Amino acid sequence: MSKQPLFKVVTDLIFNTISVSNPLKNIWDIKNISYDQWTEWTDVITSLEESELNVLNNELEKLFKHFNTGDFWQILVLSRKFRDIQTSLPAFDFEKELNKRSLTVSQFVSHFSKSIKNVSKAQLDEDYIENLRNDALAPMIDNAVFEGNEDTLIEIFSAVIWFGAIPADLLDEEIQIIGNKNTESYAGIWETNNLLKTVDCKDSLLTYLLFLICELYFVKEEDLRNDDGGLSLTKIVSHLRSHM
């Protein structure tokens, strides 16, 4: 029997503690849960006896001692859905982990490319690449939001998300695209890495980006798109600005 993903182990532990059947089979089920329901569950957790909270927190700390590829970004999203849960369960306070994983855009592209090159073809599948990328991408976005660094956010979305190329429909946006001397080198790294071409990396990236933004910062996907249905860089940065 294969080992359960950390996300499932953690949610099983939490919901068992409050005597609720776990409604989350995987990270994607999170988007099906209403804001009010998350608030209700949070209230139940925070009302536990101190001894029960301590036991739960200790168990979580043990689980969080080591994150495998793909674990961190999923648990980070989960920690945001339980509103202000870090006060009652400090194991969910990932400030040190976020700082440890902090990368510049240039470092991210270089690190990601090198990591893929060091993976055997047997391991190189779409899920692995997506999890490797999201473990780095989620802290990059979150740290930029925490620091109030709009320039970094724009660089992430223009240089990393679109692989060094600015989509034509974004050139007329109100936000001025930051010119970056690394843009061409970013595009070169993505395009010359033949291993990345063996999986559908580009198409999946947008799906994960939207999921991360919507679930980390409580926004609806339609609020991030323009009138034509395309992704709006202006709306993304404008919404994230409200969290700075």
C-alpha positions as CSV (number, residue, x, y, z in Angstrom):
1,M,0.0,0.0,0.0
2,S,1.4,3.4,-1.0
3,K,2.0,6.0,1.7
4,Q,-0.8,8.5,2.1
5,P,0.0,12.1,1.0
6,L,0.8,14.4,3.9
7,F,-2.2,16.5,3.1
8,K,-4.6,13.6,3.7
9,V,-2.8,12.5,6.9
10,V,-3.0,16.1,8.3
11,T,-6.7,16.6,7.4
12,D,-7.6,13.2,8.8
13,L,-5.9,14.1,12.1
14,I,-7.7,17.5,12.3
15,F,-11.2,16.3,11.4
16,N,-10.9,13.2,13.6
17,T,-10.0,15.5,16.5
18,I,-13.2,17.5,16.0
19,S,-15.3,14.3,15.2
20,V,-16.0,15.3,11.6
21,S,-15.8,13.0,8.6
22,N,-12.9,14.2,6.4
23,P,-14.5,15.9,3.3
24,L,-11.2,16.4,1.6
25,K,-9.8,13.6,-0.4
26,N,-7.1,15.8,-2.0
27,I,-6.0,19.4,-2.2
28,W,-8.4,20.2,-5.0
29,D,-11.4,19.5,-2.8
30,I,-10.6,22.6,-0.8
31,K,-12.2,24.9,-3.4
32,N,-15.6,23.1,-2.9
33,I,-15.8,24.2,0.8
34,S,-17.5,27.5,1.6
35,Y,-15.9,30.3,3.6
36,D,-18.6,29.9,6.3
37,Q,-17.8,26.2,6.6
38,W,-14.1,26.9,7.1
39,T,-15.1,29.5,9.7
40,E,-17.3,27.0,11.5
41,W,-14.6,24.3,11.6
42,T,-12.1,26.9,12.8
43,D,-14.4,27.9,15.7
44,V,-14.7,24.3,16.7
45,I,-11.0,23.8,16.8
46,T,-10.2,26.9,18.7
47,S,-12.9,26.0,21.3
48,L,-11.1,22.7,22.2
49,E,-9.7,22.3,25.6
50,E,-6.1,23.5,25.9
51,S,-4.9,19.9,26.5
52,E,-6.6,18.8,23.3
53,L,-5.0,21.6,21.3
54,N,-1.6,20.8,22.7
55,V,-1.9,17.1,21.7
56,L,-3.1,18.1,18.2
57,N,-0.4,20.7,17.8
58,N,2.3,18.2,18.9
59,E,1.2,15.7,16.4
60,L,1.2,18.3,13.7
61,E,4.7,19.4,14.6
62,K,5.9,15.8,14.2
63,L,4.3,15.7,10.7
64,F,5.8,19.0,9.7
65,K,9.4,18.1,10.6
66,H,10.0,17.0,7.0
67,F,8.1,17.9,3.8
68,N,8.5,15.8,0.7
69,T,8.1,17.3,-2.7
70,G,4.6,18.7,-3.1
71,D,3.8,18.6,0.6
72,F,4.6,22.2,1.5
73,W,2.4,24.2,-0.9
74,Q,-0.6,22.0,-0.1
75,I,-0.3,22.4,3.7
76,L,0.4,26.1,3.2
77,V,-3.0,26.5,1.4
78,L,-4.7,24.4,4.1
79,S,-3.3,26.6,6.8
80,R,-4.9,29.6,5.2
81,K,-8.3,28.1,4.9
82,F,-8.6,27.6,8.7
83,R,-8.9,31.3,9.6
84,D,-6.3,32.5,12.1
85,I,-5.6,29.0,13.2
86,Q,-1.9,29.7,13.9
87,T,-2.8,31.3,17.2
88,S,-4.3,28.1,18.5
89,L,-2.1,25.7,16.6
90,P,1.4,27.3,16.2
91,A,2.5,24.3,14.2
92,F,0.7,26.0,11.3
93,D,2.9,29.1,11.6
94,F,5.1,28.7,8.6
95,E,7.1,32.0,8.7
96,K,10.5,30.2,9.1
97,E,9.7,27.7,6.4
98,L,8.6,30.5,4.0
99,N,11.8,32.5,4.7
100,K,13.9,29.3,4.2
101,R,12.2,28.8,0.8
102,S,12.4,32.4,-0.3
103,L,13.9,32.7,-3.8
104,T,14.3,35.6,-6.3
105,V,12.7,35.1,-9.7
106,S,16.1,34.4,-11.2
107,Q,17.0,31.9,-8.5
108,F,13.7,30.1,-9.0
109,V,14.1,29.7,-12.8
110,S,17.7,28.5,-12.4
111,H,16.9,26.2,-9.5
112,F,13.9,24.7,-11.2
113,S,15.8,24.1,-14.4
114,K,18.7,22.4,-12.5
115,S,16.3,20.3,-10.4
116,I,14.6,19.0,-13.5
117,K,17.9,18.2,-15.2
118,N,18.9,16.1,-12.1
119,V,15.8,14.0,-12.1
120,S,15.9,10.7,-13.9
121,K,13.5,10.2,-16.8
122,A,11.7,7.5,-14.8
123,Q,10.8,10.1,-12.2
124,L,10.0,12.9,-14.6
125,D,6.2,13.1,-14.7
126,E,3.8,15.9,-14.8
127,D,2.8,15.6,-11.1
128,Y,6.4,15.7,-9.9
129,I,7.2,18.8,-12.0
130,E,4.0,20.6,-10.8
131,N,4.7,19.8,-7.1
132,L,8.4,20.8,-7.4
133,R,7.4,24.1,-9.0
134,N,4.5,24.9,-6.6
135,D,6.7,24.3,-3.5
136,A,8.8,27.1,-4.8
137,L,6.2,29.3,-6.4
138,A,3.8,29.5,-3.5
139,P,6.5,30.9,-1.1
140,M,7.7,33.3,-3.8
141,I,4.2,34.8,-4.2
142,D,3.4,34.8,-0.5
143,N,6.7,36.4,0.5
144,A,6.3,39.1,-2.2
145,V,2.8,39.8,-0.9
146,F,4.0,40.0,2.8
147,E,6.8,42.4,1.8
148,G,4.4,44.5,-0.3
149,N,6.7,44.0,-3.3
150,E,4.6,44.6,-6.4
151,D,7.7,44.7,-8.7
152,T,8.5,41.1,-7.7
153,L,4.9,40.0,-8.2
154,I,4.9,41.5,-11.7
155,E,8.2,39.9,-12.5
156,I,6.9,36.5,-11.3
157,F,3.9,36.6,-13.5
158,S,5.5,38.2,-16.5
159,A,8.9,36.4,-16.5
160,V,8.1,33.1,-14.9
161,I,4.5,32.4,-15.5
162,W,4.8,33.3,-19.2
163,F,8.3,32.0,-19.6
164,G,9.9,35.3,-20.4
165,A,7.3,36.5,-22.9
166,I,4.6,39.1,-22.2
167,P,1.3,38.0,-23.7
168,A,0.0,40.6,-26.2
169,D,-3.3,41.0,-24.3
170,L,-1.3,42.2,-21.2
171,L,0.7,44.9,-23.0
172,D,-2.3,47.3,-22.8
173,E,-2.9,46.7,-19.1
174,E,-2.8,49.6,-16.6
175,I,0.1,48.1,-14.8
176,Q,3.4,48.9,-16.4
177,I,5.3,45.7,-17.1
178,I,8.7,45.8,-15.4
179,G,11.5,45.6,-17.9
180,N,14.0,43.0,-16.6
181,K,17.4,42.2,-18.0
182,N,16.8,38.5,-17.0
183,T,13.7,38.1,-19.1
184,E,15.5,36.7,-22.2
185,S,17.6,34.3,-20.1
186,Y,14.4,33.1,-18.4
187,A,12.9,32.3,-21.8
188,G,16.1,30.6,-22.9
189,I,16.2,28.3,-19.8
190,W,12.6,27.2,-20.4
191,E,13.0,26.7,-24.1
192,T,16.3,24.9,-24.1
193,N,15.4,22.4,-21.4
194,N,14.4,19.5,-23.5
195,L,13.2,17.5,-20.4
196,L,10.6,20.2,-19.7
197,K,9.2,19.6,-23.2
198,T,8.4,15.9,-22.4
199,V,5.5,17.0,-20.2
200,D,2.8,19.5,-20.6
201,C,4.4,22.0,-18.3
202,K,3.2,25.3,-19.7
203,D,-0.5,24.5,-19.9
204,S,-0.7,23.2,-16.3
205,L,1.2,26.2,-14.8
206,L,-1.7,28.6,-15.3
207,T,-4.2,26.2,-13.6
208,Y,-2.0,25.9,-10.5
209,L,-1.3,29.6,-10.4
210,L,-5.0,30.5,-10.4
211,F,-5.6,27.8,-7.7
212,L,-2.8,29.1,-5.5
213,I,-4.0,32.7,-5.7
214,C,-7.7,32.0,-5.3
215,E,-7.2,29.6,-2.3
216,L,-4.4,31.5,-0.5
217,Y,-6.0,34.9,-0.8
218,F,-9.8,34.1,-0.9
219,V,-10.6,35.4,-4.4
220,K,-12.8,34.0,-7.2
221,E,-11.2,33.1,-10.4
222,E,-13.6,35.2,-12.5
223,D,-12.4,38.3,-10.5
224,L,-8.9,37.8,-12.0
225,R,-10.0,37.8,-15.6
226,N,-10.7,40.6,-18.0
227,D,-13.9,41.2,-20.0
228,D,-12.8,38.7,-22.7
229,G,-12.1,36.0,-20.2
230,G,-8.4,36.2,-20.3
231,L,-6.1,36.5,-17.3
232,S,-5.7,40.1,-16.1
233,L,-2.3,41.0,-14.6
234,T,-3.8,44.2,-13.4
235,K,-6.6,42.4,-11.5
236,I,-4.2,39.9,-10.0
237,V,-1.8,42.5,-8.6
238,S,-4.7,44.7,-7.6
239,H,-6.3,42.0,-5.5
240,L,-3.0,40.9,-4.0
241,R,-2.3,44.5,-3.1
242,S,-5.2,44.3,-0.7
243,H,-3.3,41.7,1.3
244,M,-0.1,43.8,1.6
